[in-house]
């Protein structure tokens, strides 16, 4: 069997399972199965694949047909130009979260706190872009922290990244020039409407606060005054309809220069605020 033949069969299986973009996902899974970079896949499609490679591909297609995210199947996700290990214990890094990183990089900072770090993709991207900066990533999940530490090792920045188990600020000491977070912001009554690839496979505690979707922002904003340096900044990712509500929470907590920033699709995605100087 050639790669092209395997790909056609994989696309058909995913289409029948109702996968939104079966061709895209099948191509990623085939590249993974045969050990090829996506950029070269088209070139090698006419070549035969081995029985073992076809077995890996079929297994991956079946997993995706059950709505398991591609990143969990292949074990990684590319984010802000770097590769991060992904497991069922972490959120799958999403392209819109890159907007948070890009916004954070618009101003200087010497140290950073990332709460709810998951894979560490936000913290580690910031440290990779700023070689003199150090940072702390916190999470309630020991399993997620293990993944984040592994990603720090893979990126050769473990000497500048530390990690701790903490319920928001509970185990955080000191002050930071920059605090970032992509907290659980899906309201409990919105969970059933989520795509099964997210709802059934990613950690629920990283998706929802089991309330109105805003409780994490209240805690983060309230504690910022005790953990930001004078003039330090707080940046959070939000759901696309939460901009006004989160901005109001920031202002009520005493943060200045509060702004809502859109993503590339024009939807509200990041809220920023600054500690008084």
N, C-alpha and C positions, 0 to 999 in steps of 0.2 A: 504494500500500500504506500502511495506517495503522501507527502504532507498535504497536498491539495485535496486528495480524496478524504483524508482524515478530517481536514478542516470542514469540508462540506457536510460530512456526517455530524460533526460537532455542532455546527451552526444550526442544522435542522433539529437536533435534539434540544438545544437551548431555546429555539424559537417555539417548539412545541410546549416547552415548560413555561412560556410566557416571560422569558428574560427580555428586558427592555431593549438591549443592544446586543443581540446574540453574536453577530459577526465580530464586534470589538472584543467581547469576552472570550470567544473561541480562539481568536488569534493570540491573545495574551496567554491563554492556557496552552496552546500548541507551542508557542515560543518557549514557555517554561518546560514543557515535556521533552523537547528535543534539545534544550540547552542553547538556544540561539537568542541573540538580542532581537528585539522587535524590529529594529531598523533593517535587519537582514532577512526577516522572515519571508518576504515576497520572493527574494532571490532563491531560497532553498525549497520553496513549496513543490517544485517539480521533482525533487529528489525523494527516493524511498526513505521511509523511517523504519526503525527496528521494531520488533515485536514488543520489546520492553518499553520503548518510547510510546508506542501506541497504547500499551496498557496504562501507562502513567496518564496519558492524555484522556483516555476513556474514563478513568477514575476521577480525574479533575472535572470533566464535563458532567459526570453524574453528581458530583458535589455541588457544582454551580447550579444544576437543574433543581437541586434542593434548596436553592437560594443562599448557599454559603457565599460570602463575598470572595471575589477573586483574590484579593490581597491575603486573606487567610489561607486560601488554598495554596498559593505560591509562596507565602510566608513573608512578603515584603510589600511596601508601597514606596514609590518615589515621591519625594516632597521637597520643594524648594531646592531642587537640583541634587538631592542626596537620597540615599536608599535607607529606609528604616524597616527594621523587623516588625512584623505585625502578628499578633496572636488573638485568640478569642478573649483574652483578658484586657485588651486595649481597644480604644476607638480606632477606626480606620482613618488615618490622616486624609483630610479632604482638600481639594484644590482651594476652596474658599478660605480655609484657615491660613493659606499663604498670604492672604490680604492682611491678617493680623501681624504676621512676621514683617511684611513689607512696611506697614505703618510704624511698627516699633523701631525699625532701622532708620527712620527719617531724622532721628535725633540721637545725640550721644548718650551713652550710659556706661557705667563701670561695673555694675553688678545687677543681676536680674533674678527675680523670683517667679517661678512658673507653677501655679497651683492647679492640681488635677492634671499632672504632666502626661500620664498615659505612656505612649511610646517615647516621649521626650522630644517629639518632633519640633515643637515650638522652641523650647529652651535650647536644644542642641543646634538648631538652625541659626538662632541668634548668636550663640557662642562661635559657631563655625564662621560666621560672617564678621565677627569682631574678635580677633585673636587675643586681645588683651583683657577681655571680659570674663568674669567668673559668674556662676549662677547656681541656684538651688531649685530643684524640682521636687514637688511634694505630691503625694497621692495617698488615698486610703487603701489601695490595693497593693499588697506585697508582690503579687504576680506581675502587675503592671510596672512597678518599680524595678523588678528584675529585668524586664524587657528594656526599660529606659537605660539602665546601666549597661546592658549589652550593646545598645545602640551607641552609647557614649564611647565604649571601647572600640567599636568598629570604626567610628569617625575620628579616633585618636584624639579625643578631647576629654577623656575621663579625668584628667588632672585638673580641669577647670570646672567640672560639673559634679555637684554633690546631690544626693537624693535622700529624702527622709519621708517616713510615713507620718502623715499629719492630716487632721480634719481641718481644712483651711488653715487658719493662722495658729492653730493650737500648739504646734511644736515648732513654730518659726520664731527665731530670735533675730534682732538687729533690724536695720533699715536698708532699703534698696532704692536705687535710682529708677528702676523699672519693675513693675509688677504686671504680669500677663496671665491670662487664663481663658480657656475654652471650657466653661463649666457646663454641667447638665442644664439645658434650658428648654427642654420639651415638656410641656404641661402633661400631667398624668392623663387627662382626658383626651390628649392628642396621640397617645402611644399606639392605640389600635389602628390608626390611620397610616402609620409608618409603613414603608416598604418592608416586606418580610426579611430582606437581606440585612436590614439594619435592626429591626425590632427583635428578631429571633436569634441573631448571631452576635451582636455586639453587647458589651456589658450594660445592663439596664441602668445601673447606678451612674454610669457616665453619660446617659442619655436624658434621664428625667430626674427632677427633684421630688417626684411623687406629689407635687403640689401645683402651683400656678406657673411654673417655669421661671420664676423671678427670684426665688428664695436665695439661690447662690449669689446673685448679684447684690442682694441686701447685705449679706455677710461680708462679701469681698469689699464692697464700698465702705462699710462701717469700720472695718479693720484697717483700711488703707492709711488713715491718719497716723496710726502708730507704727507703720512699717514702711512708709515712703520717706525718703529724704526730702528736705525742703526743695520744692520745684520738681520733685520726682513725678513720674507719670504712671497711670494705671490704664491698661488696655484690655478689653475683653471682647471675645467673639459673642455674637448674639444671633438669635433667630431673626429672620428678615422682617418680622412685624413687631419687634420688641424695641426698636430704636428709641422711640419717645419715652417709653416706660423706664428703660435702663438709664437714659440720660437724666430723667427726673430723680432716680435713686442716687446717682452720682452727685447731683447738685444738692440734694438733701443731706448728703454726707459731708458737705463742705468742700467738695472738689471744685476746682476752677477750670476755665477754658474747656468746658465739656463739649464734645463734638461727636456727631454720628457720621461714619464714613461708609460709603457704598462699596459693594464688590464690583467685579467687572460686568455683571449683569444689571447693575444699577440698583440692587436691593441693599437695604441697610445691613451691614455685616459687622462693623467694629465700632465700639464706643470708647472714647478716650477722655481722660480727665487728668488734671494736674494738681498736685499738692501745693498749698500756699508756700511761697518762698520765705 
